């Protein structure tokens, strides 16, 4: 099911004298979600991603704009008639019902031509339980399940209606690190197996990048960038996107361009063809550093951290906007922990320039 959002906007009125100004939670969201894809809505708390999800499922009405499922305008359609399955952050399972009864509950409310027989409901429950691999848990109560198992029940309950669209609102935030990894892989498997168009809301960029076909990065209700996860990571349109994506985060510096050369402090570090002269922010991905004895960038060594297959070099530099710089290099590179400084050359494709006025990306040409 293709989903089209046309100039979608949601404003909330001000609250009393202390907060009279209205809040724009979603601002002119224009996007087409392709049929059968998994799209991640990504951004910090308060960016408007959950509001967007609630607009799509019908729990909120937009201030302006349109929502289409396929060719159908569903902007004013009640939630129960939209054919969506919604998985909440807190699972929202009924504690007094068994897993089987929790999954079956949405089917019991179907009426008219959609009404199912008891056998049809039982078959649907088994099919949904099979998708999330909880067939053996059907007679347990939610209180007897782990967090990951409860999450699977919530997903099965959303899938049992055979929805046209599956909406997941921070579905992994209550799980520990190992369960988060396992469950996000399960979500991707289920989405691939069913082919249901899925929208996944999260503030965790690792989750969004690992399972999404497309990611939508939001800030203050405004879409910053839309694209495939790797493309957005490799080509951020502004400083916010560059800083939000990446673990460890991007290293940020104050630099200057003069005669198509980039300077960090006194170090002339990179040729930046066609870049205009002036002060700039410089973002360097952790993997963008090459350890060299005669490298162009001189840093004061804090410590090397051995991470198994990689080594993380923690250092400082006079132009750094952060307290420390984190550089990821291959483990076979030896770093003397007693050394006072390290030197690097830079990988040009891992270096980004941003305007100091509007923080937009400044392009430059890389010499091959």
C-alpha positions, 0 to 999 in steps of 0.5 A, spaced: 500 500 500 503 506 497 502 512 502 502 519 500 502 525 505 501 532 501 503 538 505 501 535 512 501 540 517 499 539 525 499 545 529 497 544 537 494 551 540 497 554 546 496 553 553 494 559 557 498 565 558 504 562 560 505 558 553 500 562 548 504 561 542 501 555 538 506 549 537 507 546 530 508 539 531 509 537 523 510 542 518 508 541 511 510 534 510 510 532 503 512 525 502 510 518 498 512 512 502 512 506 496 508 500 497 511 494 501 517 498 504 519 499 511 520 507 512 524 509 518 521 516 521 528 518 525 529 524 530 530 526 537 524 527 542 519 532 540 521 532 532 514 530 530 515 523 528 510 520 533 505 525 531 506 524 524 504 516 525 498 518 529 496 522 523 497 517 518 493 512 523 487 517 524 488 518 532 490 525 530 486 530 525 491 534 521 490 542 521 492 542 513 494 537 508 492 530 505 493 523 507 492 518 501 492 510 502 493 508 495 488 512 491 484 513 497 483 519 501 483 517 508 484 524 511 477 524 514 476 517 515 476 514 522 482 510 525 478 503 525 476 504 517 483 505 515 486 498 515 492 500 519 495 495 525 499 499 530 504 497 535 505 502 541 511 503 545 508 500 552 505 494 548 498 495 551 496 488 552 490 486 556 493 483 563 487 478 564 487 475 557 491 470 555 496 471 549 491 467 544 485 472 547 490 478 546 491 477 539 484 475 537 481 481 540 481 485 534 478 480 530 472 480 535 470 487 533 469 486 526 462 486 524 458 485 517 461 482 511 468 482 515 465 478 521 469 472 522 467 465 524 470 462 531 474 457 526 477 463 522 479 467 528 483 461 531 486 460 524 488 467 523 491 467 530 495 461 529 498 464 523 499 471 526 503 467 532 507 463 527 509 469 523 512 472 530 514 465 532 510 465 539 506 459 538 508 455 544 506 461 548 498 462 546 496 460 553 500 464 557 498 471 560 502 477 559 505 477 566 508 470 564 512 473 558 519 477 557 519 484 554 521 481 548 515 476 548 510 481 549 513 485 544 512 479 539 505 479 542 503 486 540 506 485 533 502 479 532 495 483 534 497 488 529 498 483 524 492 479 525 487 484 522 491 483 515 492 491 515 494 495 509 499 498 513 503 497 519 505 502 524 510 501 529 511 507 535 518 506 538 517 499 539 524 497 542 525 502 547 523 498 553 528 492 551 535 491 553 540 491 548 541 484 546 533 483 545 533 490 541 538 487 536 534 480 536 527 484 535 529 489 530 531 483 526 525 479 527 521 486 525 525 486 518 524 479 517 516 479 518 516 485 514 519 482 508 515 476 509 508 479 509 510 485 504 506 490 508 508 497 508 511 499 514 513 505 518 517 505 524 518 511 529 525 511 533 530 516 536 535 510 535 539 511 528 542 505 529 535 501 529 533 506 523 539 505 519 539 497 520 532 495 518 529 501 513 529 501 506 528 509 507 529 513 513 526 520 514 530 525 518 526 530 522 527 536 526 522 541 530 517 538 525 520 539 519 523 534 514 531 535 514 532 529 509 529 523 506 533 517 502 536 510 503 540 510 510 547 509 507 546 515 502 543 519 507 549 517 512 554 519 506 551 525 504 548 529 509 544 535 507 546 539 513 550 539 520 544 537 524 543 530 519 551 529 519 551 530 527 545 525 528 547 519 524 553 515 526 556 511 532 561 514 534 558 521 532 561 525 527 567 529 529 566 537 529 571 542 528 571 550 526 575 550 520 577 555 514 577 555 507 583 559 503 585 558 496 581 551 495 585 548 501 582 546 508 585 549 514 584 546 521 588 551 526 594 551 523 594 544 519 593 545 512 589 538 512 585 537 505 584 540 498 577 542 497 576 544 490 571 549 488 569 551 495 569 558 497 573 562 502 571 563 509 570 560 516 566 553 516 564 547 520 568 541 518 565 534 520 569 528 519 567 521 520 570 517 525 572 512 519 575 518 515 582 518 519 588 515 516 594 514 521 600 517 518 607 518 521 607 524 516 600 526 516 597 533 515 593 533 521 597 534 528 593 531 534 594 530 542 594 523 544 589 522 550 589 514 549 588 508 544 582 504 546 582 497 543 575 494 540 577 488 537 577 488 530 578 496 530 582 501 535 579 507 537 584 513 538 582 518 542 585 525 541 584 533 542 585 538 537 585 546 537 580 546 532 575 541 535 568 543 537 568 537 542 572 535 548 575 529 544 576 527 537 574 519 536 578 516 530 577 509 528 582 505 525 584 498 523 587 494 529 593 492 525 595 499 526 600 500 532 599 506 536 604 507 542 600 509 548 605 513 551 606 517 545 604 525 546 601 526 539 598 522 533 598 525 526 592 523 520 591 524 513 583 525 511 579 521 507 576 526 503 569 522 502 568 522 509 569 530 510 564 535 510 563 542 510 558 546 513 556 554 512 557 557 519 550 561 518 545 556 516 549 550 517 547 547 510 552 543 506 558 546 502 560 542 496 567 541 494 570 537 488 575 531 490 581 530 486 581 523 484 
